[in-house]
Structure formats: structure tokens, C-alpha cells
Amino acid sequence: MTRLTTEMLLKTDAETREYADRVKLSTGMDPLSLAFTAAVNLKCTAAYNASLGGAGILGSKAQVTCCVVPVTAGQGEIGGFTESIESLLRYAGVEVVPAGAADVDGLYRAWEYGADIAFLADDNRYIALNFATGMCCENDAATAYGYVTALEEMAGGPASLRNRSVLLTGCGRVGRIAAQALRQAGAALALYDKDMLAARRLKTDADRVITGPQDIAGFSYLLDATNEGGWLTSDMVREGALISTPGVPLSLAFDIAERPDIKLFHDTLHTGTLVMLQTVL
């Protein structure tokens, strides 16, 4: 899991509502609808190989109880992480109960209390675990499918990426899953990574690899899964581009985010968390 900082997190329910407004403005969907759509697509993949079983928050009136378990291993708990996740879960309409402890003890107490779902993260993984069903969703997959869904919605809705050229920058953990999701959406996929071997390893016969950042400006649809702050500059992005980017820190230079012709979807944690919740229901 990319190392977040306290400054990157939502800290209050009001900030969570502001995030929801930004999602609606960018995609035309509220965050729960977007997360539900992404979760349905994710659950249809071989990686999860599960029936759609649960109706999800949008289709269920049953109360769901969640617990966010602090983890102190490795570099330790990020200040505000637990509170930020709890705020998102309350926004989703679930009951949030405190863990009362950290690490394994906290996970045990969540189970002992009877919580339905536990959320927890260390330096490497962020997961949601449904105690009753055994369903587990990790943040890389949820983020990838959430951001592909966001790009699809920005482009016009379901099937809007079919046969359209989409550039995926960053072929690491999130990028590999995003490539799968973009192919599932029917996109004509191009790949770029500063490590050309990583891009070539991810390539299929139907994909192409661009050889340098100067070629990025040739694409109107961009999913950026890199995490090197500020490397994507304004001269590399064509007029009217749609950019969906979960990278932390944000890869776009400040002047791109300020361009009125660019449509941008970005957050540091929130969309992936809501997709995780919808996936394990």
C-alpha cells in the first residue's frame, strides 16, 4: 500500500460529503453508485470468481456493521486513517463500531463483537474481510476497477470506452489490474511505464506499448496508475483529455489540475474503500 500522509485523508464527515460532490461533478454518479458498478465488474472477474450474491448497500435494507482495525506493524498507523475510513463507511450507511484495540487483538475483538466486515491495512496491503462469507477484497483491485469505472462514466457511461484508445500509465500492482479492467471494458489499450520491461510484460497481442512520455499527448483517455508526484506536465496532456488517476502522490503537475479543459478524477483512498465495501457485501 502506497504510504499515505495524514494531510491526504478526509478528516470529517463534511469533507466526505465534499468528496461525494466532487465525484458527482466529475462522473455524473454518486460515489456509492460508482462503487457498486465497479464492484459488480470486479466480482465478474476470474480473480474473484464469485456470484453476485449480496445486493450491496444500494439494494439492501439490512444493517451492516463494520470495524476499522488499526495496525501498528511496520511504519505504524497513519494518523487519521481509521477516522477517515469510518467517515466513508458512515457515508455508505453502515454501522461503525470501534475496534477497541490494534493489530491481531483488534481483529479478534471485531470478530468477537460480531462485526460483519473488518477493514485493516499495513505497509503492504489494505483489505476488507467479511467474517461471515470469507469474502476478501484488497485495495489494489478495488482502486483499479473504481477508477476504470470513473473513466468510463466520464466518457459517457457503460460501454463508452469500447474500441476507444485508452492509455494506461504505470504497470505496477494497480496498473496490472487496471489493464484487465480496461480490456474487460473493451478499450483499445496502450501501455506506458518508465520501466519498459514492465509495460512489455503486461502487453497482450491486442495492446501496444508507447516508447516515451512525449507520446502521451496523443491520447484523449488516460488512466494514470503511477505514483511519482508531478511528472505528468501540461504539455504532455492533450486538450480536452479525461484523466482518471488514483496515484499517491498525484502524478499530475499543478497546472494540469487547473486547466479548465481537462476532466480529472482523483482521490487518495476513498473510491477504493467504497468499492472494497461493495465487493465484500
N, C-alpha and C positions, 0 to 999 in steps of 0.2 A: 504494500500500500504506500503510495506516494506520501511523503511526510507533509502533513498539513500544519498550519500555524493557527493559533487562537484567532488571529485577525481575519482569517479566511472563513470563519464559521459564522453561521447565523447564531445570534445570542438571545433573541427574544421572539415571542410569538408574533409580534408586529413585523419583525424582519422576515419571518417566514411568510407572512401574508404579502409582503412586498415582493418576495421571490415568486410567489404564485402569480402575482400581477405581471411580472416580467415574462414568465412562461406563457401566459395567455397572450401577451402582446406579441411575442416572437413567433408563436406557433399557432395561435388560434384555439389552443386546447388548455384546459386547466391541468395542473400537474398530476392529479390523480387519474384523469382520463389518459393522459400521455403514458403514465407509468403502467396502467392496466394494459394498454395496447402493446407496449414494449414487452411486458411480462408474458402475454399470450404468444407473441412471436418467439420469445426465448424458450418457453415451455414446449414449443413445437420442434425444437432442435434435438438432434441426437444426443447432445451433451446432457440434456435433462430428461429426455425420453419419458415424459410423464403425461398422463391425461390432463385435461384442463380442470378436472376435479373441482376445486374450490371456486366459488363465484367471484371472489375478490371483494375488496371493500365496496366497490361500486354496486355490486349486486347482492350484498348480504347485509341483513339487519342484525345478525348475531354479533355480540360484543367480543372483540378480540383483545387479549391482554398481552402487552409487550414489556420487556425489561431490557434496558441497556446496561451491559455489564462492563465496568471499567477494567482495563488491562494495564498492568504496571510493568510487564516484562519489557525487555529491550530498552528503547529510549524512553519508555514510560508513557503515561496517559497525557494526551494533549489537552491543555486547559480549555474547557468549554465544549469538548467533543460530546460528552454524554448529554449535556443540556441541549445542544444543537439537534442531536438525533431525537431526543424526547420531544422537542418542539415540532419537528417534522411528523412524528408519529401522532401527536395530538391533532395536528392539522388533518391527518388522514382519517381521524375519527376513532382511533383505537384508545383503549385504556392503557396508561403507562404506570407501571409500578416500579419503585426503586429496588435496585439490586441489594443494597444494604452491605455489600462487600465487593471486593475486586477479585479478578482472576478466577481460578477454579472454584473457590469458595463462593464467589458471586454467581457463577453459573449454576452451582449446586443449589443455592438459595432461590434462584429464579425458578428452577425446576421444582423445588420443594414447595414454593408458594403456589405453584400451579399456573405460572405464566404460559401462554401459548407459544410465544416466539421470543427468542433472545437475540440481541444484536451485540456483537463484540468485535474488536479489532486489535491486532498487534502491528508490529512494524511491516509485516509481510502480507497479511490477509485481513479483510473486513468481511464478515459473514452475517447472515441471518439464518437462524436454525429454528425450525418448527419442531417442538418436542413431541407432539402427538403423531405427526406424519413422518418425521425423519427427513423432511424436505430441507435442503440447504441451498442457499444462493449466495455466491460471493460477489463482491462489488465490481470486479473487472467485467464480468459478464453482464451484470445489470447496467453498468455505466455504458458499455458498448451498445447494447440494444436500446437503452434510453436515448442515446444521442443519435443513433441512426433513425429512430422514430421521430425525434425532433427535426432532423434534417428533412425527412420525408414530409412532415407536416408543413415545414416552411416552404417546401417546393410545391405544395398543393394538395397534400393528403395521400391516402393509401394508393400505392402503385405509381406515385408521381416520379419515382426515381427509375422506373423501368426503362431500360435502354438508354438512360442518360449517363453521360460521362461524369463520374464522381472520383475525386482524388482523395485517397487516404494517406495522410502524412503521419508517420510513426507506426512501426511494425513490431512493437513490443507486445506486452501482455494484453492490454486493452485493444491495440490495433489488430492483433490476430483475430480476436473475436468480432471486432467491428467489420473486418473483411468478410467474415462468414455472414454477418447480418446484412451487409450491403449486397452480397451475392444473392442472398435469400430475397432481398427486395428487388432483384432484377437489374441492378445498376451495372453499367459498363465500367469496371473498376480499374483505376490506375493507382499505383503504389509509389510512395517516396519515403525513404529513410536515409539519413546521412550515412548509416551503415548499409551500403548497397547489398551486402550479403543477406542482411535481414529481409530486405524487400524481395530479393530474388528467391529466398527460401519460401516466402509466403505466396509467391506468384503461382497462378494456375495458367493453363493454356489460354483461357479466355481473358486474362488480365494483361496489363502492360506495366512496365516499370519506367518511370521518368528518371533521367540521369542527373538532374541538378535542380536547385531551387528556382532557377530562372524560368523553368517550365511551369511553375505553379500558377502563374498568371493566365495560363491557357484554360483554366477550369472555372466554371460558374458555381460548382457544388464541391464543398471541401469539408471533410471530416478530419479534424486535426487531433491526433492522439499522442502528440509529443508533449514533453514536459520540460522544455528548455525555454525559460522565460524570454520573451521579446524578440525571438529570432525571425519571426514572420513579419516582414515590413510592408508598408503600404504599396510600394512599387511591385511587390510580388503577388498582389491580390487584384483581380480584375474588377472593373466597375460592376456593381450590382450583385456581387458574389453572395452566396448563402454559406455561412460558416457555422458548423456545429463543433464545439471544442471543449472537452472535459479536462484538458491538460492542466496540471498544477505544478509550477506556476503557469499562468496564462502565456501561451506562446506568441500571441499577437502583440505587436508594438502598440503603444498607447494611441498613436494616430489612427490606426485602423479602427479601433473601437469607437472613435469619434467620427468616423466617416458616415454621413447620412445615407449613402447609397448601399452600405453593407448591412446585411441582416445577420445578426450574431446571436447564437445561443450558447451560454456558458454559465456554469456554477461550479463550486468546488467539491460538493458532496451530495447535494440534495436530491437531484434527479435519480442518481444511482440508488440512494437509500429507499426512495419510494418504489422503484422497480423491484428492489430486493423484497420489500414487504409484499407487494402484489404477487411475486413469484412463489413465495412460500406459503401463501394462504391456501 
